Amino acid sequence: MAISANKQVIGSPNAPKAVGPYSAGIQTDAYIFLSGQLGLEPQSGSLVEGGVEAQTKQALTNLQSILQSNNLTMEHVVKTTVFLKDMNDFAKMNAVYAEFFKSDPPARSTIQVAALPKGGLVEIEAIALTA
């Protein structure tokens, strides 16, 4: 099976480096698939302090940075998946999430998980349109 020549690895100097063998994003003709972002501060690679609210804000800021580095905005996002370590943090995460998607928010799934890399409290992945 041949791989499409229209598959391109994308990223941003303003987002954390991958913590494993994966790309921050993959762009195709119609979509960008953004890998899950933790609440990692890009320069240090450490989780931000301040609980699930601060980590949610940083995770979404990291996604936003990757989009902006590729001339896109959060308005291009059509689907997100939110992974929470504790579903009791849903309301706190949701309040911060709403600040990034003020109108016509994307489709979303939210899942509680047993653990996240680096002890994170939240991880968010996204799918965006390329134009």
N, C-alpha and C positions, 0 to 999 in steps of 0.2 A: 504494500500500500504506500503510495507516494504522499509525502507531506506537502501541503500547500505552500507555495512560495510566498504566500501572503500572511505567514505567521511571523510575527516580530516580537522579540523580547523588549519590554519597556521597563522603566524605573524612574527614579528621581534622586538627585543628590540631596534633596531635602527630606527624604524618608529613610528609615532604618535599612541597613543592609540585611539581606536574607540570613536567617539563622540556620539554614540547611540548604540542601541541593534543590532549590526551586527559584523561580523568577518572581519578582515583585508583580509583574503583569505580563500578559500575552495579548498582543493586538492582532486581530484578524480583520478581514474586510469590513465587517459590520459591528463587531463587538470587541471590547477590552475585558478580559477576565483578570480581576485583581486578586492576588493571594490575600489570605487573611492577615490583617494588621493587628498587632498587639498595641498596647499603650506604651510603646518604647520611644524614648527620646532619641532622635536620630543620631546626634553626635556621640553620646555615651553608650547607646544600645541598652540602657537600663530602663526598667519600668518607672514611669513617673509616679510620684507620691500623691496621695489624695483620694485613694479608694477608687471605686468603680466609676464615679463621675469623671475624675481626672483621666483615668485610663481610656474611657469611652471617647472623651474629647481628643486625646492624643491619637487614638486609633483612627478616628475619622479625619483628623488633620493629616495623618500620614497618607490615607487614601486620597484625600484632596490634593496633597502635594504631588502624588504620582499622576493624577489626572491633569493638574495644572502644567506639569512638565511636558505633557503631551497635548497641550492646547485644548483641554476639556475642563468642564466644571462638574460639580455635584449634580447639576440638573441633567447630565447625561446618564446618570446611574438609573438603571431599570430594575435591579434586583440586588438585595443584600441578604446575607446570612449572618446573624449575630450568635456567637457562642458565649454563653455566660457560665461562669463557675458556679454561681448560685442564683437560681431563678428569683429568689427574694430581692435581688438587685434590679429586677426588671424595671420598676418605676423610675429608679435613679438613672439607669441607662437610657430609658425612653425619653426622659426630660432633656438630656444632653443631645440625644439623637435628633429630636425635633428641632433643635437649633440649627442643624445642618441641612435639614430637609423641610423648609417652611411651607412650601406649596407643592402639590402633586408629588408626594413622596413615592419612592420606589416600592415595589412589592418586597416583602420581607418575611423571613422565617427567623425565629429565635429558639435556640436549643440550649438546654442545660447540659454541661459536660462534666466529666469527673475531674479533669485537670486541663490546664493550658500550658504551653511552653513558657519557661522562665517564671512560672508561678503567677501568670497573668490572671486577671479577673474577668476580662472580656477580650474577644477577638472578633473582628468584623471583616468579611470578604464582600466583594461587589462585582457586579457585571454592569458595564456601561456601553452605551452606543458610541461608535467612533465619530459620528457627526450628527 
